[in-house]
Structures are given as C-alpha cells and as structure tokens.
Amino acid sequence: MYNKLKIMIKRLISFVFAMAFASVAFCQTVPFGQGYVINGEIKGDKEGFVTLRSYFRDGNERVDTAYVENGKFTFRSPIKEVIPALLTINGVRDFRIYLEPTTYTVKIDAKNASKTIIKGSKWTDEWVSVTSALKGEDFDVHLRRLENWVLNNPEHIFCADIISSFLAYKWDYDELFRTLNTLKKPANQTYHYLKLREREKTLNYVAIGQKAPDFTLNNINGKQVNLYNYLRGKKFLLIDFWASWNSSCREGNQNIFNAREKYISKGFDVLGVSLDKNIEDWKKAVKEDNIKWEQVSDLKMWESDVVKRYLVNSIPFNVLINDKGIIIAKNIKSSELSNKLEELTNTNGYSIAADIKGVADGTVKLNLLLENGEKRNYTSQITDGKFEFKGVVDFVCVAQIILPTKNGDFSFFMENDNIKISGTKENLENVSIKGSPKNDIYANIINRCNNSKNPMQCLMDDVVKNPSTFYSPLLISSYLAPYLSDIQLKEIINSLNGDAKRMYQYYLLKDYIKDIQKKEQFGEKLIDFTLPNANGVDVKVSDYIKEKRYVLIDFWASWCVPCRNESKFLVQAYNKFNSQGFDILGVSLDRDRNSWLKGIIDDGLVWENVSDLLQWNSIVVKLYKLESIPQNILVDGNGNIIAKNLRGDNLIQTLNEIFAR
C-alpha cells in the first residue's frame, strides 16, 4: 500500500510540474511531412517528464512538455522551418537538437548521457559533427576551431548558436560586435542571433571606455561599501571577482597582493567582490591568503546582481578603472598586473606614436582643442609614415592630426594617454587609434547609433540623457546641428552642463548661438533676387513673399538625392499650412531643363519653382554662399529670416510651433 501511494504521489508531482509549462506536445495533430515527431525512450527512468524548448526566428520561445510512461515519451508538432531546440530530461540533462519536418528516434541512458542516441535528423547530425570536440582535442583548441568555423561559414544557421553556446562567455563587446557583423542571411535571421544582439548592447555598458556600473555591497564585517565612494582618492582600482572555492583565484591572490604592495603609493588599490555563499569560508580564505584590501559580497554566488551587471561568466575576472570610474582594462592575468600598472603609473603626460602607410615625408601638425576654448598647435616631422608627439594636457581634449599637404587629417579624443595610431593614407576614415579610453567611449556611441534604426534620433537621445558628458558638444556640432532649427539648437546647447561646458566645441557652439542672437536682434534679411519660373516668367522673391505669412525658400536640384528625399516633407508641410498663409518657393540648381521639370512633376512640387539653369554658377549660389544642398530658409512676409535648414519632421514641428504662436 505504501509503495502504491508513493507511486501515485510521484505521478501527481510530475503531472503538476508538467502543467506549469506551455503545452503538451503530443496532443497536436500533424499532417504527414509537415511537422516533426519525436519518439523517445529513457533507459533507467520509467517515469518523469521531458521538456522541449523551441527557439523561433522571431525571438520567441515555446516550451512543450511530455510525461514519461514506462520509459517512453512523444512530441509531435507542425513546423515549417529548421530551428534549434533543447530537450531536457527531468529538468536536469540537456540535449541540443535541431527541429525539422522528420521523425526522430531518441534513446537516452539516464545514468550515462554520453550513450544518448538521436537519429532521423540530418540537421542535428550536422550540429553534433560540427560542435563536438575531436578525439584528444584540447578545450582551447576546440574553441578556436569553432571560431574559425563561424568565420568560414558566415551564412550558416549554426553560427549564432555556436557563438551563444561556446564562445560568447569569453568575448568582449568589440569581438562580439565585429563577429556578428560578418554574419549573413540566413545566419542573421535566427533566435540566437537576436539574443546575441541584445547581449551586445549589455556588453557595451561594461566595455573598455565606458563608466563602470556603480554598486553597493556589504563588506566582511557587514558594513556597506559603495564603489565610487571607495574609489575616491585613488588613481586606479582593480575590481576583482573571485571566490574561496576557486583554486585559480586563490593562486592569483599572491600576485595581486604583490602588485598592491608595490603600487599602492602611486594610487593603486583593489576591491574584492566574492562569489562565495558561505561567509565563514569567505573569511577563512581572506585570512589564509593575507588579503589586505577591502572585500564585499552579497553571498549570492552567480545570482548576485553585481555579477550579472558586469557579465561575469567565469572567475577569476577583473575590471581595472581609473579615478573617474572609466574602465581601462578587463580580465588582466594576475601575473601581468604589475606590468600593466608599471605602464599606467609611469605616464606623466600623453604620448602619440603613429604609423600611417603611404604618407609622404614632411611636416605633420597636431592641433589640441582644449578646455575653455583654448587651442594649441604643434609640429613634428613624418618619415616613412611615422611620427610622434609628447606633452601634457590638463583635461580631455580633441586632438586633430593634419598630415602634410593633400594627405588628409583625422581627429580623436585624448587625455594623458599612451596612444598608438596605425593605418594607411588611402583609408584615413578607418585609422586605428588605441590607448584612449575617452575616444573608445565616443567611437562606441557612434557605432551603436549607426546600427540603430534612426541614427540621428539615437544621437539626440544620448545628448539629452547625458548633457554633462565631454562628447556631447561634438555630437551636436558634427552630427545634429544641420538637422535642428535655430530654436532647437539653442535649447539643446543651453541644456549642457558639467564636463560638456569645459570642452572646446562647447565654446564654438556658444559663439554660434551669439551670432544667431545678434541676427535675431538686428533682423537678418532676405537677399532679393529674380529668376525665371518653369514658364519663363521672371519671379522676384520680394514680390512673391508679399501678403504671405511665411515662405520657405528651398534650394534643391533634380539630381540631388537628399533633396528628392526631402520632397515628401515639403509636400506635407505645404498641404498642412498653405491655407494658413504658408507657401514655398523652389530654387533649382539644375542645368538640364527637362530633368528639372520632370523632378517637379515626379515629386508633386505644386508651388512656384524658379531656376537660371546654371547649376553652381547660379546667382543664388553666390548670394547665399551655397556649398551644398538641400538647404532652405524660412522668411516672413517682410523678408525677415525666421529659421534655416529645416529638414524632415523638424520642418513640420517648427511650423507647428510658429503657427501656434
């Protein structure tokens, strides 16, 4: 009676557990050849449950559950695509399979997982063949082989799964970003690819050049310790993730001890973050290893919020930050820590060493755009593409390298860093700049926004959220300014504070705002001109704007793709505000009359259009000093210029504000 009751209770528990999952797979009807059937047999377990977690291309998952009876189970479901799945036995043993329209035979040895047999799926067979370690293959060699396989098969649907299952744990943001960008369809249309892109964003938060995430944990005596409070007064801090139960961590503690003793007088210290669960084991290890630096832990091991925020996947692991909390190195081997600190503490200023292939010998210039609007200029000789600069700066600045005549230039952020530059004359846009954490931060932001759906909005959001950062003024002047109205530009510049207001670019922006205010004060006027319209009738601008509230004078051309892209916004603005006294005058820089007229018709430009068909020799180019198009100016009926270069949605938004007033 007791044994029978025990069996009933066991079945009830298994049934209740199984009902917690999404569905019971074998209840589904599958037309022949349009789905999968998994017939499974477990040797050694007559009862229990099996879950099948399917990973779909849209990023969703589904968990199906089957009850094991007499050692057998079945899954059955329609499927139209090949997708990865995870077969789990009694919540313990996992087996990767690839689902396809076929019948699977699965035989599992509950006591010896290595004897598991999965037959019937060519995709699963290929996965096992590709990912299994070769006989006698070293672990690191196995991983390198998988890395090479991904690089050599960028279109294969296994790629993201291999990265996620074997490689991602040891990759930083740059390596993951670089590898994911090499993948092609259909490899970049899988569940694991989408999830890796999400991980990429998280990795970016703890990438070199980013500010270390703040945290507060209790020390070994139960007192709260905050990372940034502990950082005060120190030049460099090693955040060391370790545990008493990890032999590699314990062996490395002596190297960390030696490095701290040698460099503590130069501003270096350590903050240990323990992944222990038992406080007594933690205390014992601290005493045995003679650890003198501060120790903190929440005793949650891998479930610690700090461990998750820093994406710690294995230990020992560490992060080295400077006095501002910027991550300058990660995962330094304890045996190499002293060398790294020697390099850092011996730096009294900046050092720039460059090697640009293909540049002729001559004089290279270094312009330092310093805080508070100060600028310094230096020169050096370049020989065989190599040159050097050394000096000291007091604050982060923009360094502009100007190569000998007609060889180009490039810029980057720097402090008192050891900077290595390499590249070629033909590809200066992709010159490699290493050693500047501040420049890494800026480059990561540009890369992240370039890969977003709306790059300009991404940059705008970053400036709005981070108005005190050193890079915000440059984002505004280099990227955002042409797309903002004068009103919006003034608002965003006035919102800057902190380090942003110390930057050289901030003073340029403030000067620009002063010029705008002067023009507003004295009233910048429209420069009058007369040009023939599409019918050959002369149109004088000053006459055209009379009795109208506002007129947008739009400089464009039929051959200008960005101009043509703006047409839809112009049409939208015209249709919405024309009845309220708004009009447009198109001024074309075309040369061919037929192309001009065709562009007007194709884009639905129903307002007046004029042109002298002289392209860049047109009188309006000289009057308005046009160097590029599209450009526009918004004037009132008296010829006062209200705004310039209103593009895209910004045009509609500005007109909404003006007519609301």
C-alpha positions in Angstrom: 0.0 0.0 0.0 2.8 2.4 0.9 4.7 1.7 -2.4 1.5 2.3 -4.4 0.8 5.6 -2.6 4.4 6.6 -3.2 4.0 6.0 -7.0 0.7 7.9 -7.1 2.3 10.9 -5.3 5.3 10.8 -7.6 3.0 10.8 -10.7 0.9 13.7 -9.2 4.1 15.8 -8.6 5.3 15.1 -12.2 1.9 16.0 -13.6 1.7 19.2 -11.7 5.2 20.2 -12.7 4.5 19.4 -16.3 1.3 21.5 -16.3 3.4 24.6 -15.4 4.8 24.5 -18.9 3.2 25.8 -22.1 1.6 22.8 -23.7 1.5 19.0 -24.1 3.1 18.4 -27.4 1.7 15.0 -28.3 -1.9 16.3 -28.3 -1.3 18.2 -31.6 -2.3 16.8 -34.9 0.4 17.0 -37.6 -0.2 16.3 -41.3 2.4 13.9 -42.7 5.6 15.6 -43.9 4.7 19.0 -42.4 6.0 18.6 -38.9 8.2 16.6 -36.5 7.6 13.5 -34.4 10.0 12.7 -31.6 9.7 9.2 -30.2 11.9 8.9 -27.1 13.0 6.2 -24.8 14.8 6.6 -21.5 16.8 3.8 -20.1 16.9 3.9 -16.3 13.9 6.3 -15.8 10.5 4.8 -16.3 8.6 7.9 -15.1 9.2 11.6 -15.1 8.8 14.4 -17.6 10.7 15.8 -20.7 10.6 19.4 -21.9 11.2 20.6 -25.4 12.2 24.3 -25.6 11.9 25.5 -29.2 13.7 28.7 -30.3 11.9 30.5 -33.1 13.4 33.0 -35.6 11.3 35.9 -34.3 13.0 35.7 -30.9 10.1 33.8 -29.2 10.3 30.5 -27.3 7.9 27.7 -26.7 8.1 25.0 -24.1 6.3 21.7 -24.7 6.2 19.0 -22.0 5.7 15.3 -22.3 5.1 12.8 -19.5 7.4 9.7 -19.4 5.5 6.5 -19.1 7.2 3.2 -19.0 10.4 4.9 -20.0 8.9 6.4 -23.2 7.7 9.9 -24.4 6.5 11.5 -27.6 6.5 15.0 -29.0 4.6 16.0 -32.2 4.1 19.4 -33.7 3.8 21.2 -37.1 6.9 23.0 -38.3 7.9 24.9 -41.4 11.4 26.0 -40.7 14.6 24.5 -39.2 15.1 25.8 -35.7 17.2 24.9 -32.7 15.6 23.3 -29.6 16.7 22.0 -26.2 15.5 18.6 -25.0 15.6 18.4 -21.1 15.1 15.2 -19.1 13.5 15.7 -15.6 14.8 19.2 -15.5 18.5 18.0 -15.3 20.0 16.7 -18.5 20.0 18.9 -21.7 20.4 17.8 -25.3 20.6 20.2 -28.3 18.6 19.1 -31.3 17.5 20.9 -34.5 13.8 20.6 -35.3 12.8 19.9 -38.9 9.9 18.0 -40.6 11.0 14.5 -39.8 10.7 11.6 -37.3 13.2 11.4 -34.5 14.3 8.3 -32.6 15.8 9.3 -29.3 17.4 6.9 -26.9 18.7 8.3 -23.6 20.7 6.5 -20.9 19.7 8.2 -17.7 23.0 7.1 -16.0 25.4 7.8 -18.9 24.4 10.8 -21.1 27.3 10.1 -23.4 25.5 7.0 -24.7 22.5 9.1 -25.9 21.4 8.3 -29.5 19.4 10.8 -31.6 18.6 9.6 -35.1 16.4 10.9 -38.0 17.6 14.5 -38.3 20.3 15.5 -40.8 20.5 19.0 -39.2 21.0 17.5 -35.7 23.7 15.1 -37.0 25.5 18.1 -38.6 25.3 20.1 -35.4 26.9 17.2 -33.5 29.5 16.8 -36.1 30.5 20.5 -36.2 30.4 21.2 -32.5 31.7 18.0 -30.8 35.3 18.1 -29.7 37.7 15.9 -31.7 39.4 13.0 -30.0 42.1 14.3 -27.8 41.3 17.9 -28.7 42.3 20.5 -26.1 39.5 22.8 -24.8 41.1 26.0 -26.1 41.9 24.3 -29.5 38.3 23.2 -29.7 37.0 26.8 -29.2 39.5 28.2 -31.7 38.3 25.6 -34.3 34.7 26.7 -33.7 35.6 30.4 -34.1 37.2 29.6 -37.4 34.2 27.6 -38.5 31.9 30.6 -37.8 34.2 32.9 -39.8 34.4 30.5 -42.7 30.6 29.8 -42.7 29.0 33.2 -42.2 25.7 32.2 -43.8 25.1 29.0 -41.8 22.2 28.9 -39.3 24.5 27.3 -36.7 26.7 30.4 -36.4 24.8 32.3 -33.7 24.0 29.1 -31.8 27.7 28.2 -31.7 28.7 31.7 -30.5 26.0 31.6 -27.9 26.7 28.1 -26.7 30.5 28.0 -26.8 32.1 31.4 -27.4 30.1 34.4 -26.1 31.0 34.0 -22.5 34.7 34.9 -23.2 34.1 37.6 -25.8 34.0 41.4 -25.1 31.8 43.9 -26.8 34.2 44.6 -29.7 34.7 40.9 -30.6 31.0 40.1 -30.4 30.1 43.2 -32.4 32.8 42.5 -35.1 31.8 38.8 -35.5 28.0 39.4 -35.6 28.5 42.0 -38.3 30.2 39.3 -40.5 27.1 37.1 -40.5 24.8 37.0 -43.5 21.4 35.6 -44.3 20.1 33.2 -43.0 22.6 33.1 -40.2 21.5 36.6 -39.0 17.8 35.6 -39.0 17.9 33.1 -36.1 16.7 33.2 -32.5 20.3 33.2 -31.1 21.4 36.0 -33.4 18.6 38.2 -32.0 19.6 37.3 -28.4 23.3 37.9 -29.1 22.4 41.4 -30.4 20.7 42.0 -27.1 23.8 40.8 -25.2 25.9 43.0 -27.4 24.0 46.1 -26.1 24.6 44.9 -22.5 28.3 44.2 -23.1 28.6 47.8 -24.4 27.7 49.1 -20.9 30.8 47.4 -19.4 33.1 47.8 -22.4 36.5 49.4 -22.2 36.0 53.1 -22.3 32.6 53.0 -20.5 31.9 54.1 -17.0 31.9 51.2 -14.5 28.4 50.4 -13.2 28.0 51.6 -9.6 27.1 49.2 -6.8 27.0 48.9 -3.0 27.6 45.7 -1.1 28.4 44.7 2.5 32.0 44.1 3.4 33.2 41.2 5.5 32.1 43.0 8.7 28.6 43.8 7.4 29.3 47.5 6.6 28.1 48.9 3.3 30.8 49.8 0.8 30.0 51.9 -2.3 32.2 51.5 -5.4 32.6 55.2 -6.1 33.0 56.2 -2.5 35.8 53.7 -2.2 37.3 55.0 -5.5 37.8 58.5 -4.1 41.5 59.5 -3.7 42.7 56.6 -5.9 44.1 56.8 -9.4 43.4 53.1 -10.3 41.2 50.5 -8.8 41.0 46.8 -9.6 37.6 45.3 -9.1 38.5 41.6 -8.6 35.8 39.0 -8.8 36.9 35.8 -7.0 35.7 33.1 -4.6 37.3 31.0 -1.8 36.3 27.8 -3.6 38.1 28.6 -6.8 41.7 27.4 -6.9 42.8 29.7 -9.7 41.5 32.8 -7.8 43.4 31.6 -4.7 46.6 31.1 -6.6 46.3 34.6 -8.1 45.8 36.4 -4.8 49.5 36.5 -4.1 50.2 38.3 -7.4 47.5 40.8 -6.6 49.0 41.2 -3.1 52.5 41.9 -4.6 51.1 44.4 -7.1 49.2 46.3 -4.5 52.2 46.5 -2.2 54.3 47.9 -5.0 51.9 50.4 -6.5 49.6 51.5 -3.6 51.9 54.5 -3.1 51.1 55.5 -6.7 47.4 55.5 -6.2 46.5 51.8 -6.9 44.2 49.7 -4.8 41.9 46.7 -5.0 38.2 46.0 -4.3 37.5 42.3 -4.0 34.0 41.0 -4.9 33.5 37.5 -3.6 31.2 34.9 -5.3 31.1 32.9 -2.1 27.9 31.6 -0.5 29.2 30.8 3.0 30.6 33.8 4.9 32.8 31.6 7.1 34.6 30.1 4.0 35.0 33.6 2.7 36.5 34.9 5.9 38.8 31.9 6.2 40.2 32.5 2.6 40.7 36.2 3.3 42.8 35.3 6.4 44.7 32.4 4.7 45.6 34.5 1.7 46.6 37.5 3.7 44.2 39.8 1.8 44.6 43.4 3.0 42.3 45.1 0.6 38.5 45.7 1.0 36.2 42.8 0.4 32.5 42.9 -0.4 29.8 40.3 -1.2 26.1 39.6 -1.1 26.8 35.8 -0.8 24.6 35.0 -3.7 27.3 33.5 -5.9 26.3 33.6 -9.6 22.9 35.2 -8.8 24.5 38.4 -7.5 23.2 41.5 -9.2 26.7 42.9 -9.4 28.0 39.7 -11.1 25.2 39.9 -13.7 25.7 43.6 -14.3 29.4 43.1 -15.0 28.6 40.0 -17.1 30.9 37.8 -15.1 30.7 34.3 -16.6 33.8 32.8 -15.0 36.3 33.6 -12.4 38.9 34.9 -11.8 37.7 38.0 -13.6 38.6 41.7 -13.0 38.0 45.2 -14.2 40.5 48.0 -13.9 39.1 51.5 -13.7 40.7 54.9 -13.4 40.0 57.8 -11.0 36.9 58.8 -13.0 35.5 55.3 -13.0 36.2 54.6 -16.6 37.0 51.0 -17.5 40.6 51.0 -18.9 41.3 47.2 -18.9 39.5 43.9 -18.3 40.4 40.4 -17.3 44.1 41.1 -16.6 46.0 38.0 -15.7 47.3 38.4 -12.1 50.8 37.5 -13.3 50.6 40.5 -15.7 49.0 43.0 -13.3 52.3 44.6 -12.2 53.4 45.2 -15.8 50.1 46.9 -16.6 50.4 49.1 -13.5 54.0 50.0 -14.4 52.8 51.1 -17.8 50.0 53.2 -16.3 51.8 54.8 -13.4 54.8 55.8 -15.4 52.7 58.0 -17.6 53.3 61.7 -16.8 51.6 63.0 -20.0 50.4 62.0 -23.4 52.4 60.1 -26.0 51.2 59.8 -29.6 53.1 57.3 -31.8 51.7 56.9 -35.3 52.5 54.9 -38.4 50.4 55.9 -41.5 51.5 54.0 -44.6 51.7 55.8 -47.9 52.2 59.4 -46.5 55.0 61.4 -48.0 57.7 62.8 -45.7 57.1 66.3 -44.4 55.6 68.2 -41.6 52.7 66.9 -39.6 50.6 69.2 -37.3 48.9 68.5 -34.0 46.1 70.9 -33.0 44.9 70.4 -29.5 41.4 71.8 -29.0 41.5 72.3 -25.2 39.0 73.3 -22.5 37.6 76.8 -22.3 38.1 77.5 -26.0 41.9 77.3 -25.8 43.9 75.9 -28.8 47.5 74.8 -29.1 49.4 73.9 -32.2 52.5 71.6 -32.5 54.5 70.2 -35.4 56.7 67.2 -36.0 58.4 65.5 -38.9 56.9 62.5 -40.5 59.3 59.9 -42.0 58.2 56.7 -43.8 54.8 57.4 -42.4 56.0 57.5 -38.8 55.8 60.5 -36.4 55.5 61.2 -32.6 54.1 63.8 -30.3 54.6 64.1 -26.5 53.2 66.6 -23.9 50.8 67.1 -21.1 47.1 68.2 -21.1 45.0 69.1 -18.0 41.7 67.8 -19.3 40.2 65.6 -22.0 40.5 67.3 -25.4 40.2 66.8 -29.1 43.4 66.1 -31.0 43.5 66.9 -34.7 46.3 65.4 -36.7 46.9 67.2 -40.0 49.2 65.3 -42.4 51.4 67.0 -45.0 49.7 68.9 -47.9 46.8 66.9 -49.6 47.3 63.9 -47.4 44.3 64.4 -45.2 43.6 64.7 -41.4 41.7 62.9 -38.6 40.7 63.7 -35.0 40.2 61.8 -31.7 39.6 62.4 -28.0 42.5 62.0 -25.6 43.8 62.8 -22.2 47.3 61.9 -20.9 47.3 58.6 -22.7 49.8 56.4 -24.5 48.2 56.4 -27.9 49.1 54.2 -30.8 47.9 55.1 -34.3 48.1 53.0 -37.4 46.6 53.0 -40.9 47.0 54.0 -44.5 46.8 57.2 -46.4 44.0 55.7 -48.6 41.8 54.8 -45.6 42.2 57.5 -43.0 38.5 57.2 -42.1 39.3 53.8 -40.6 42.6 54.6 -39.0 43.2 52.6 -35.8 43.5 54.6 -32.6 44.3 52.7 -29.5 45.1 53.7 -25.9 42.5 56.4 -25.5 39.5 55.3 -23.3 37.7 58.6 -24.0 37.9 58.0 -27.7 36.7 54.5 -27.2 33.6 55.8 -25.5 32.9 58.2 -28.4 33.5 55.5 -31.0 31.2 53.1 -29.3 28.4 55.7 -29.2 28.8 56.4 -32.9 28.9 52.6 -33.8 25.8 51.9 -31.6 23.8 54.7 -33.2 24.9 53.9 -36.7 23.5 50.4 -36.1 20.2 51.7 -34.8 17.0 52.2 -36.9 17.3 56.0 -36.6 20.9 57.1 -36.1 20.2 60.8 -35.6 17.5 60.2 -33.1 19.8 57.8 -31.2 22.5 60.5 -31.0 19.9 63.1 -29.9 18.6 60.8 -27.2 22.2 60.3 -25.9 22.9 64.0 -25.7 19.5 64.6 -23.9 20.2 61.8 -21.4 23.9 62.8 -20.9 24.1 66.6 -21.1 27.3 66.7 -19.0 29.5 64.3 -21.0 32.6 65.5 -22.7 31.5 64.2 -26.1 28.0 65.9 -26.2 29.2 69.2 -27.8 31.0 67.3 -30.6 27.9 65.2 -31.3 25.9 68.4 -31.6 28.3 70.3 -33.8 29.3 67.3 -36.0 26.0 65.5 -36.5 22.9 67.1 -35.0 23.3 70.9 -35.8 22.4 70.6 -39.5 19.1 68.9 -38.6 18.0 71.2 -35.9 16.2 74.5 -36.1 17.9 77.5 -34.5 15.4 77.3 -31.7 16.1 73.7 -31.0 19.8 74.2 -31.3 19.7 76.9 -28.7 17.7 74.8 -26.3 20.0 71.8 -26.5 23.2 73.8 -26.2 21.8 75.6 -23.2 21.0 72.3 -21.6 24.6 71.2 -21.5 26.5 71.3 -18.2 29.4 69.7 -16.3 32.3 68.5 -18.4 30.5 69.4 -21.6 30.8 73.1 -20.8 34.6 72.8 -20.5 35.0 71.4 -24.0 36.4 73.5 -26.9 33.4 72.5 -29.1 31.1 74.0 -26.5 32.6 77.4 -26.9 32.2 77.2 -30.7 28.6 76.3 -30.2 28.1 79.3 -27.8 29.7 81.6 -30.4 27.2 80.3 -32.9 24.3 81.0 -30.6 25.6 84.5 -30.1 25.6 85.0 -33.8 22.0 83.8 -34.0 21.0 86.1 -31.2 22.7 89.1 -33.0 20.8 88.3 -36.2 17.6 88.0 -34.3 18.3 91.3 -32.6 19.1 93.2 -35.7 16.9 91.2 -38.0 18.7 89.2 -40.8 17.0 90.0 -44.1 16.3 88.0 -47.2 18.7 88.8 -50.1 16.4 89.6 -53.0 16.9 88.0 -56.5 14.9 87.5 -59.7 14.8 84.2 -61.6 12.5 82.7 -64.3 9.9 80.1 -63.4 9.1 76.9 -65.4 7.1 79.0 -67.9 10.0 81.5 -68.5 8.2 84.3 -66.4 10.5 86.2 -64.1 9.7 85.9 -60.4 11.1 88.5 -57.9 11.4 87.0 -54.5 10.5 90.1 -52.6 7.2 90.4 -54.6 6.5 86.6 -54.2 6.6 86.8 -50.4 4.3 89.8 -50.1 0.9 89.2 -48.5 2.1 85.8 -47.3 2.7 85.0 -43.6 5.7 82.7 -44.2 7.6 81.4 -47.2 10.1 78.6 -47.3 12.8 79.2 -50.0 14.1 75.7 -50.8 17.4 75.3 -52.7 17.4 71.9 -54.5 18.1 70.1 -57.7 16.6 67.1 -59.5 20.0 65.3 -59.5 20.3 65.7 -55.7 19.2 62.5 -53.9 18.9 64.1 -50.4 16.9 66.9 -51.9 14.5 64.5 -53.5 14.2 62.6 -50.2 13.1 65.9 -48.6 10.3 66.4 -51.1 7.7 64.4 -49.2 8.2 66.6 -46.1 7.9 69.7 -48.2 4.6 68.4 -49.7 3.3 67.5 -46.3 4.1 71.0 -44.9 2.6 72.7 -48.0 -0.7 70.7 -47.7 -1.0 71.3 -44.0 -0.1 75.0 -43.7 -0.8 76.6 -47.1 -4.4 77.6 -46.1 -2.8 79.5 -43.1 -0.6 81.7 -45.2 2.4 79.4 -45.8 4.0 78.9 -49.2 7.2 77.5 -50.8 9.5 78.9 -53.5 11.7 76.2 -55.0 15.0 77.4 -56.4 16.7 74.7 -58.5 20.4 74.3 -59.2 19.7 72.2 -62.2 21.4 72.5 -65.6 19.0 70.5 -67.7 15.5 71.9 -68.1 13.8 68.6 -68.9 15.3 67.0 -65.8 14.2 70.0 -63.7 10.6 69.8 -65.0 10.4 66.1 -64.6 11.6 66.4 -60.9 8.9 68.9 -60.2 6.2 66.6 -61.7 7.5 63.4 -60.1 7.8 64.8 -56.6 4.5 66.7 -56.8 6.0 70.1 -56.2 2.9 72.2 -56.9 4.4 75.5 -55.7 6.3 78.0 -57.7 9.7 76.9 -58.9 12.5 79.0 -60.4 15.9 78.5 -61.9 18.5 80.0 -64.2 19.8 76.5 -65.1 23.3 77.5 -64.3 23.8 74.9 -61.6 26.7 76.0 -59.2 27.2 79.1 -61.4 23.7 80.4 -60.4 23.5 83.8 -58.9 21.8 82.4 -55.8 24.8 80.3 -55.1 26.9 83.4 -54.8 24.3 85.5 -53.0 23.7 82.8 -50.3 27.2 81.3 -50.4 25.8 77.8 -51.0 28.3 75.0 -50.7 25.8 72.1 -50.6 22.2 71.3 -51.0 19.5 70.7 -49.8 19.3 74.0 -47.9 16.4 76.3 -47.1 15.4 79.5 -45.3 12.1 80.4 -43.8 11.1 84.1 -44.1 8.1 86.1 -43.1 6.2 88.5 -45.4 8.6 91.3 -44.6 11.7 89.3 -45.7 12.9 88.6 -42.1 14.7 85.2 -41.9 13.0 83.2 -39.2 14.9 79.9 -39.5 17.3 78.0 -41.7 17.8 74.4 -42.8 14.5 72.9 -41.6 14.6 69.2 -42.7 12.4 66.2 -42.3 10.0 66.2 -39.4 11.8 69.2 -37.9 10.1 71.3 -40.7 6.6 70.3 -39.6 7.5 70.6 -35.9 8.9 74.2 -36.4 5.9 75.3 -38.4 3.5 73.9 -35.8 5.3 76.0 -33.2 5.3 79.1 -35.3 1.6 78.9 -36.3 0.7 78.0 -32.7 2.2 81.3 -31.6 
